[in-house]
Each structure stands twice: as C-alpha cells, then as structure tokens.
Amino acid sequence: MHILLAGSPATAKSMFLEVLGSLPGSQYALGGSSSRAGIADFLLNFRPRYLVIDELDGMKAEDFSVLFSLMQSGVVARLKKGMREVEHMVTWVFAGCNRRDRLPPELLSRFVEFHFTLYSRDEFVEVAVAVITGHLGKDLGLARYIAERVSQRTRDVRQAIHVAQLCDTHEEVDRFESGAEPGRLL
C-alpha cells in the first residue's frame, strides 16, 4: 500500500512525512530534487522499507517511471555503462503534494489518498501551541498568545514558529505582528 498526503501548503503534510522519514527502515527524499536515475540509485543502495517523498508534485514527469515500477511490481532497475541491476523489493511509498493535478493519473492510481484541509482557527491554535511548547520549549502562555495573534492573519504553523523563534515576550509579539522589522524587535 502506498499513501499520498495531498492538500494546500501549511496543512502539516511535511510534518507527518518528516516523522515517517525518521522511522527505522525509512529513507526521506524531496521530489523536486529527485531524478529517475537518482531514485533508482537511492533505492538500490539503501533498500528502504519505507520511501518518504515530500513535494512529489515537484518531480519532472519523466522521473516517475522508477516509482511506477516500484509501486506496481516492486521491481527497481538500474542500467548504466554496460551494467544492468534489477532488484525486487518490498517498499511502501509515502508521499506529499500540494497540487495533485501535477501528478500523472497512472501514479495517482497507485496511491491511497488522504486530503488535508486548512486548519480551523481553534485547530490552528491547538497545533501551533503544541509545536511551540514541544519543539521550541516556549512557555504555554506565550505559545498560546503567539498562536492566537498569528491566527488573525494566517493558518500556517510555520509562521507561528517563526514568530516564536524571534519573540520571547508578549510585547515583542505585538511589535512583530504590527509590522515591526525583525531586527528592531528588541
């Protein structure tokens, strides 16, 4: 089974994929920087149980052929300089994309798709607070304040993280959110 996470930017697809990419037997790749030959080499060298590809919609159409074969039959082939290497492997593909319309139908048919929608305001605040306290170690009160202020202009958790990285007080958050230049926060 292969899983595709599809949806608008800032819906936490990459966060899910990063966690999957840290599991034992996983290998993480970015679609926009992956070529057909690179993917074949990557698969044959690392033989991952799970291949995690973020930004799948950034890949070029001609580079999908290795994935077609891997996902359909488990066969990966590398042909170069008179060398032929063909391996059968059991690898699950987990991928994320912002624009599924940029993916060929024959690739989409190999995935079970999960569609991510933008956060509601309450969902955004909950997720942003969890990330700011858990990953950045900020105080719960400040994290909630940042999340609530940022939610007035966006539902992008990355934006809340940026504010939390730059600000240590409510006053700094207020200055930042009112348009102060980051270098002039203090």
C-alpha positions as CSV (number, residue, x, y, z in Angstrom):
1,M,0.0,0.0,0.0
2,H,1.2,3.5,-0.9
3,I,-0.1,6.7,0.8
4,L,-0.4,10.2,-0.7
5,L,-1.0,13.2,1.5
6,A,-2.5,15.9,-0.6
7,G,-3.5,19.4,0.3
8,S,-2.7,23.1,0.5
9,P,0.6,24.3,1.9
10,A,0.6,24.7,5.7
11,T,-1.6,21.7,6.4
12,A,1.2,19.7,8.2
13,K,1.8,17.2,5.4
14,S,5.6,17.7,5.6
15,M,5.5,17.3,9.4
16,F,3.8,13.9,9.0
17,L,6.3,12.9,6.4
18,E,9.3,14.0,8.5
19,V,8.1,11.8,11.3
20,L,7.6,8.9,8.9
21,G,11.1,9.5,7.5
22,S,12.6,9.1,10.9
23,L,11.2,5.6,11.4
24,P,13.6,2.6,11.2
25,G,13.9,1.4,7.7
26,S,12.8,4.8,6.2
27,Q,14.5,7.0,3.7
28,Y,13.4,10.6,3.0
29,A,13.7,12.4,-0.3
30,L,12.5,15.6,-1.9
31,G,10.6,15.3,-5.1
32,G,11.9,18.5,-6.7
33,S,15.5,17.3,-6.4
34,S,14.9,13.7,-7.4
35,S,15.7,12.2,-10.8
36,R,14.8,8.8,-12.3
37,A,18.5,7.7,-12.0
38,G,18.8,9.2,-8.5
39,I,15.7,7.4,-7.2
40,A,16.9,4.1,-8.7
41,D,20.4,4.5,-7.1
42,F,18.8,5.6,-3.8
43,L,16.5,2.6,-3.7
44,L,19.2,0.0,-4.7
45,N,21.8,1.4,-2.3
46,F,19.6,1.9,0.7
47,R,16.8,-0.7,0.1
48,P,14.3,1.2,2.3
49,R,11.2,-0.4,3.8
50,Y,9.5,3.0,3.5
51,L,10.3,5.6,0.9
52,V,9.1,9.0,2.0
53,I,8.9,11.7,-0.7
54,D,7.9,15.2,0.1
55,E,6.9,17.6,-2.7
56,L,6.2,14.8,-5.1
57,D,4.5,17.3,-7.4
58,G,7.9,19.0,-7.9
59,M,9.3,15.9,-9.8
60,K,9.5,16.0,-13.6
61,A,7.1,13.8,-15.5
62,E,10.0,11.7,-17.0
63,D,11.3,10.8,-13.5
64,F,8.2,9.0,-12.3
65,S,9.0,5.7,-14.2
66,V,11.0,4.2,-11.3
67,L,8.2,4.9,-9.0
68,F,5.6,3.3,-11.4
69,S,7.6,0.1,-11.4
70,L,8.4,0.1,-7.7
71,M,4.8,0.8,-6.7
72,Q,3.2,-1.7,-9.2
73,S,5.5,-4.7,-9.0
74,G,8.4,-3.9,-6.6
75,V,10.9,-4.0,-9.4
76,V,13.7,-1.4,-9.5
77,A,16.2,-1.4,-12.4
78,R,19.4,0.5,-12.8
79,L,21.0,0.4,-16.3
80,K,24.3,2.4,-16.8
81,K,27.6,1.9,-18.5
82,G,27.0,-1.7,-19.6
83,M,25.8,-2.6,-16.2
84,R,22.3,-4.0,-15.5
85,E,21.0,-4.3,-12.0
86,V,17.4,-5.4,-11.3
87,E,16.1,-6.0,-7.8
88,H,12.7,-6.9,-6.4
89,M,12.0,-5.1,-3.1
90,V,9.0,-4.5,-0.8
91,T,8.9,-0.8,-0.2
92,W,6.0,1.3,0.8
93,V,5.9,4.8,-0.7
94,F,4.6,7.7,1.5
95,A,4.4,11.0,-0.4
96,G,3.1,14.5,-0.1
97,C,2.0,17.1,-2.6
98,N,0.3,20.4,-2.8
99,R,-1.0,20.0,-6.3
100,R,-2.3,16.6,-7.2
101,D,-3.2,17.9,-10.7
102,R,0.5,17.9,-11.5
103,L,0.8,14.2,-11.0
104,P,0.0,11.7,-13.8
105,P,-3.2,9.6,-13.3
106,E,-1.2,6.3,-13.5
107,L,0.8,7.4,-10.5
108,L,-2.3,8.6,-8.6
109,S,-3.9,5.3,-9.2
110,R,-1.2,3.5,-7.2
111,F,-1.9,5.6,-4.0
112,V,-4.5,5.7,-1.3
113,E,-5.1,9.4,-1.0
114,F,-5.7,11.5,2.2
115,H,-6.7,15.1,1.6
116,F,-5.6,17.7,4.2
117,T,-7.7,20.8,4.6
118,L,-6.7,24.1,6.2
119,Y,-7.0,24.3,9.9
120,S,-9.9,26.0,11.6
121,R,-8.8,28.8,13.9
122,D,-9.2,26.5,17.0
123,E,-7.3,23.7,15.4
124,F,-4.5,26.0,14.3
125,V,-4.1,27.4,17.8
126,E,-4.0,23.9,19.3
127,V,-1.4,22.7,16.8
128,A,0.7,25.8,17.0
129,V,0.8,25.8,20.8
130,A,1.8,22.1,20.8
131,V,4.7,22.8,18.4
132,I,5.9,26.0,20.1
133,T,5.9,24.4,23.5
134,G,7.1,21.0,22.5
135,H,9.7,21.8,19.9
136,L,10.8,25.3,20.9
137,G,10.3,25.0,24.7
138,K,8.4,28.2,25.0
139,D,6.1,28.9,27.9
140,L,2.5,27.7,27.4
141,G,1.1,31.3,28.0
142,L,3.4,32.8,25.4
143,A,2.8,30.0,23.0
144,R,-0.9,30.5,23.2
145,Y,-0.5,34.3,22.8
146,I,1.6,33.8,19.7
147,A,-0.8,31.3,18.2
148,E,-3.8,33.5,18.7
149,R,-2.1,36.6,17.3
150,V,-0.8,34.7,14.2
151,S,-4.2,33.1,13.7
152,Q,-5.6,36.6,12.9
153,R,-3.6,36.6,9.6
154,T,-2.8,33.0,8.6
155,R,-3.3,29.3,9.5
156,D,0.3,28.5,8.6
157,V,2.0,26.9,11.6
158,R,5.4,27.7,10.1
159,Q,4.5,31.4,10.6
160,A,3.8,30.8,14.3
161,I,7.1,29.0,14.6
162,H,8.9,32.0,13.1
163,V,7.3,34.4,15.5
164,A,8.2,32.1,18.4
165,Q,11.8,31.9,17.3
166,L,12.0,35.7,17.1
167,C,10.0,36.7,20.2
168,D,10.3,36.0,23.9
169,T,7.6,38.3,25.3
170,H,4.1,39.4,24.5
171,E,5.4,42.9,23.7
172,E,7.8,41.5,21.1
173,V,5.0,39.5,19.6
174,D,2.8,42.6,19.4
175,R,5.6,44.6,17.7
176,F,6.3,41.8,15.3
177,E,2.6,41.3,14.4
178,S,2.1,45.1,14.0
179,G,4.8,45.1,11.2
180,A,8.0,45.9,13.1
181,E,11.1,44.8,11.3
182,P,12.6,41.6,12.9
183,G,15.9,43.4,13.6
184,R,14.0,46.1,15.6
185,L,12.0,43.9,17.9
186,L,14.3,44.4,20.8
